[in-house]
Amino acid sequence: MSRSAESRGRRSRSALTGLVAGTGAAVLLLTGCASGDGGGSSESGSAGSFSVLTPAENSIIRDELATLGEGACSAENEAMPLDSQTVAQADVVQKITLLASQDALPTSFVAGTAQVRPDGDLGKNDLIVDYEEKLTELGVWDDVLPAARSTITSVYGGMVSLPFQYNVEGIWYNKQILAANGIAEPQTWDELVAALETLKAAGVVPLTEAGSQGWPLTRLIGNYLFRSIGPDAMKDIQSGDAKLTDAEYIEGAQAVADLGSAGLFGEGVTSRDTDTANAQFLTGEAAMTYNGSWFLANLNDPAQNQIGEENVGFLPFPNVTGGAGDSSQWPANAGAATATSTKAYDDGVGDWLTCIAENYGSSVLQNQGVISGFALNEEVTDVPPLTTTVQEYVNEADETVLWFEALFDAKTTSDAQTNVSLLVSGGMSAEDYMSALQADLDQAQ
């Protein structure tokens, strides 16, 4: 193995200590900023290979596994050669359904969210391994960070995916603008609203979001609910224990609608696209933006970041006074589900999973600047300070929350993201917005 049993027991949680600032690393979008290399067949792996099927549009995982196969995991690769395969993201569900029906699933593979849940085709037929069970048996369960465990089990209903990429979300802010206006980091929703009102009066865009995309605004609704009602707010909607038309849920939609009516998103938020919103923050036109850690790719690029990385701060979504949630519960996601076949699992696969758990986190951060949900067991150098900050938040987090639509069906998700522009522009009341979504959910049952 690549690390001894003795070193395995010394799990380092401080591998980022003494990192030196660099400019070459960048965190990439989970949905595929990196282009596929087109390599690898679309068939299941040959006997005796460690076949891994990943989205063609995102080469991060397969590139890093290839690097490990030539380095830290070379012994595992020699015993069971890595066989990288690709599939178009849009074809994932269809491809996995076909391979499962042919009893030809690869060793590890990307899959649809619904497929891997306990009641999904793969889950209910015991076609995929429980990573908590397997990694515990292998002695490397502690190499999966608590935050990543929390996110994966919340999304999928079990530990059926590995956190090859991991994002937390929060509020990025311009330190210089806040300081010039006498604003400290807001700790509560009321403090945030007061800060945004001060910023508007100062003539800057208080909070820029890509409203045309829908989800940046629905994220705010979900986060308000998680802070006010608690981390199970949307699980209670899924189970039927609560409804979106309940007063405490409408309150969340109203809080975000109020930001719009007060002009705290700036002019034209409903038509603003991602590039425009990013540019507003990166050029100092806007003081704050709610975004994920994938935004590090822009922040760490001097050509884009004109305010300077030293003037960028990052804070969690604030508390709602009297609420049952708290700001230590970071909104997070762990990328597309990546499962392992129970039929393909054997000692060789176990060796690969052990090596991945021990080495992937440090390797992908060092080589690609990507934050994962794996522990950093080796020192990583030349990482930009903002990336270091986010990685430290990920290391320290114990509990995470999802996003507003995470447990919705496709139609409810679409309506939530489409109608939120009406909500923030005054074209739809908070009651009507939530009632329409609840009607969608009722119809989907």
N, C-alpha and C positions, 0 to 999 in steps of 0.2 A: 504494500500500500504506500501511498505518497507521504503519509504522516504516521509516525509511530504512535502506539497506544499511549505512551507517556505524554507526547505532545498533544494528543487528542484530549487528554484530561486537563490541559492548560488552556482551554478555550479563551482566547483573548478577546475581550470586549472593548479594547482600547487601541485597536490597530491603527486608528486614525491619528493617534497622538503624534504631534510633530510634523504633520503633513505640510508640504511646501506648496505654495500657490502655483498654479500652472494655468495655461490657457488652452491646451489641446484637448482636454477632456470635455465631453458633453453628454448629458443624459438625453436619450432619444425617446420619442413617443412610443408608447406601447403598441399603438395601432399600426406602426410600421413606417417610420421616417426612413429607415434604412432600406435600400432596395435589395431585392432578392438576387442571389447569384445564379439562380436557375439550375444549379447543380443538383444532382441526386435524382433518382427515379421516383415515380409515383407509386411504385409497387411496394408491398410489404417487404421487410428486410429478408435477406437470405439467412438460412439456418446458421446459428452461431455468431451472428452479428448483433451489435447494439444499434438497432434501427431507430432513428428519431425523425418524426415527421413534424415540420414546423411551417408556419405561413411563409409563402414565397416573398411577401412584401416586407418582411422583417427578418434580417439575417443575424440579429444580435445573438440569439441563442446558439444557432448552429456554428457561427464563427467562433464563439467562446468555447464550445465543446470541442471544436477542432483544435483550438489552441491548447486546451487541457490534454487532449489526446496525444499531442506532441510533447507535452511537458509533464505536469504533475500527475496526469492519469495515463501516462504512456504504458505502464504495466497492464493496466486494465484494458487499454486499447489493443495491446498486443494479444491478450488472451481472448478478447471479444471486440473485433474491429468496429469502430464507429461507422455507421452507414446513414448519412444525412439525406433526407428526402424533403421535398417541398410540395405544398398544395396552396392554391389560391385561397385567400381568406374567405372569399364569398362561397367557396365550394367545400368548406371544412365539414359542415354537418352532413352534406350529401356523401362526401368521401368516407367519412368515418362510419356512417350508416351502412354503406356498401361493404367496406372492409370487415365490419363486425358480422354482417350477414354471411360473408364468405369464410369466417373464422380465420381472418388474415390480418388482424390488427398488428401494426408495428410494435416494437418494444415500448417506446414512449411516443406520445402523439398529442397534437393539439386537438381539442374537441369543443363542441358547443356547450355553453353553460348548462342548458337544460339536459343535455345528454349525460353529464357526469353527476347530476344531483341524485339523491337516493331513489327518487321515483323516475329517473330518466332511464333511457334504454340501456346505457352502460352500467349505471349504478344498480338498478334493480335486478340485473342479470349477473351481477358479481363479475363483471368483465375488467374492472380496474382495481388496482391495489389501494389500500388505505395507507397513505404515506406515514401517518403517525405510528401505526403499528409496525411497518417495515423499518422505518428509520430508528425507532426505539430498539428494535431487535438488533439493528446494526450498530447501535451505540452512537448515533449521530443526530438524534432528534434535537438536541440542544443547538445544533448548527442552523436550525430554522428559527429566525427571530420571533419572539412572542407576537409582535405586531402583525407579522405576515401570517402566522397561524390564525390569529383572530380574524383577519380579513378573509382568508380563504374559506374557513369554516362558515363564516357568515354568508358569503356569496353562494357557496356550493352545498352547504349542509353537511360537510365532512371534509377531511383533509385528503382531497383527491387531486390536488394540483400542487406544483412546486413554484415558488416565487422567483422565477428567473429574472423578472423585472418587477420593480415595486415602486409605486408612486404614493406620496402623501400630498394632500392639498391644503392650502391655507391662503393667507392674505400677504402678498408681496407689497412692500411699501417703500416710498422714497424717503429715506432718513432726513435728507436735507430739507425737503418741503415740510415735513412734519415739524422738524425743529424750528424752522423759520416762523411757523404758526403756533408755536408753543404747545404742540400736541405730543403727548406721551403715547406709547403703545396702548391702544384700547383693550381693556380686559373684559368689558361687558358689551352687550349689544347697544345699550343706551349710550355708552361712551363712544362706540363706533359711529352711531348716528350723529352724535354731537360733533365728532371730529369731521365727519363728511360735510356737515353744515358749515363748519368753520372754513373748510377748504373751498367749498363753493363760493363763499363770500370773498375768499382771497383770489378768485378768478382762475383756479385750476380745475380740471376735471377731477372730482373727488374719487370716484370708483369706476374705472373703465372695465367693461365686459363686452364680449362678442355676442351681443344680444341676438343677432341673426342666426346664431347656431342653437339657440334655445337652452342647451344644457348649462352654460355658465350661470344663467339666471335660476334655473331650477335647482342647481347646487345650493344656492343661497337659501331657498325654501327648505330643502332637506336638512341643511345644517342647523337652521333655526329650530326645526322640529326636534332634531337630536339633542340640542342643548336645552330646549324647554321641556319636552316630554320625556326624553331619555334615549339611550342608545338603541332601545328596542322599538322605537316609534314606528318604523316602517314594517318591522316584523309583525307588529300587532295589526297593521292593515292587512298584511298577507294572510294572517291566520283568521281574520274576521273579528278579532277582539276589539277592534276600533274601526272607525270609518273616517274617510277624509273630510266628511261633512261635520264631524264633531267640532265643537267650538275651538278646542286647543289646536286642531290642525288648520282650521281656517285662519287662526291667528298668525301662523307661519306665512301663509300666502299673503295676508294683509300686510305683514311687516315688510315684505319685499315690494309689494305694490306701493307702499308708502315711500320707499326709496325712489321709485320711479316718479311718483306724483310730485315729489319735492325736488326733482331734477338732479338727484345726487349721482346719477350715472352719466351726466352730461347730455348734450344734444345728440339725437339720432342713435340712441343705444339699440333700438330694435333692428336697425339696418347695418349696424357696425359688425364687420367681420373680424376674424381672428387676427389677421395681419395688422389691421388698423388698431385694434385694441392693444396688441403687443407694442406697436410703434408708439402709441400714446404714452404708455408707461416708460418705454425705453428711451424716449427723447425728453422726458420730464414734463410732458403736457398733462399727464395724469399722476395723481399722488398714490393711488392704490389700485390693485387688481387682484381679484380672487383667481387663482390658477393652481396648477399642479406642479410637482417637481420636474415634470418634463420641460417646463419653462426655463430650466437651467441651461438648456441648449442655446436659448436666446440670450439669457443673462450673461453667460460665460463667453459670448462672442463680442469682442471689442467693436467690431464693425456695426453691430446692432445696438449694443448697450452704450448709449451716449452719456448716461448719468454716472457711470462708473460703478463697478461691483461693490466698492466700499460704501456707496450710498444706498445700497439695497438691503432692506430688512425683511424678515419672514416671521409671521406670527400665526398661531392657530386661530380658527374661527372662534370669536369670543363667547363667553358664557351669556346665558339669558338669566337675568336676576330671578332667583327663586326656582329655576329650572332643575330638572332631575339629571341632566347631563352635565359634562364639564369639558373644558378646552383641552384636557389631556387625551381625549378620545378623538384622534386624528381621522378625518375622512381619508380613505385609502383604497387603492385597487392593486391587484397583483397580476394584471395582464390576462391574456387568454388562458383557459384551462389547459394544462399539460399533464396528461395522465400516463400511467404505466399499465400495461396489460398483465392481468393475473396469469394468463396462460404462458406468456413469454418470461415471466419472472423466474429467475434461478440464481444460483450463487454468483455467476458472472455479472448479472444485472445488479445484484446487491453490491458487488464490488464497485461498479460504476456509480451507483447512487451514493455510496459512501464517499467516493472521491469527489463527486460533484458537491455534496453537502459540505465537505471540508474545504474545498478550494475555489468554488465558483464565485462566491461573494467577493473575495479579494481580487480574483483574476479579472472579472468583468468590470470592476471599478477601475482597476489599474489600466487595463487595455482599452476600454471603450468609454470610461467615465459614466457607466450605467450603475444606478443603485438597484440592488436586488434585496430580497428578503432573507438572504443567507448571512451568517456571521462573517466578520472579517477576521480570519485566522492568521493572516500574514500582513505585514506592514504595507501600506499603499502610499506611494509618494506622488508628488506633483499633481495633486487634486485641487481644483479651485476652492477658495474659502467657502463660497456659497454652497457648493456640493458637499463639502465637509459638514457644514451646518445641518443640512437636510439629513445626511447620513446619521448624524448624531441623534437627531430627533427620532429617526427610524429605530436606532439601536435602543433608545430609552423607552419607546412606547410599549405599553402592555395591551391596550384595548383600542380597537379602531371601529369606525362606523362606515357604512356604505354611502351611497348617494341616493337621491330622491327616487329615481326610477329603477334602481337596481333589481327590485323584486317584482316589477311590473311586467305585463305581457307587452308584445310589440305595439299594439294599437294604443294602449294607455300611455306608453312611453312616447310615442309619436305625438299624441295630443297634448301631453304635458309640455313637450318642448316647442310645439307649434303655438299653443295658446298662451304661453307665458309672455310673449311679446304684447298680447292684448292686455294681460294683467298689469304689466308695468307701465303701459301707456294709457291706462284708464278705459280701455275698450271692453273690459270684462271685470266684473267684481270678483273679489276673493271667494265669495260664496259660490258664484256660478262656475268659477275655475275649478274649485275642488269638487263641486257637484258633478260636473261633466266627467272628471276623472274617476270618481266613485262609480258613476254609471257605467263607464268602460269596464272597470274591474268587476262589477256585478254581472255584466254581460259575458265576460270571459270565463266565469265560473261554470 
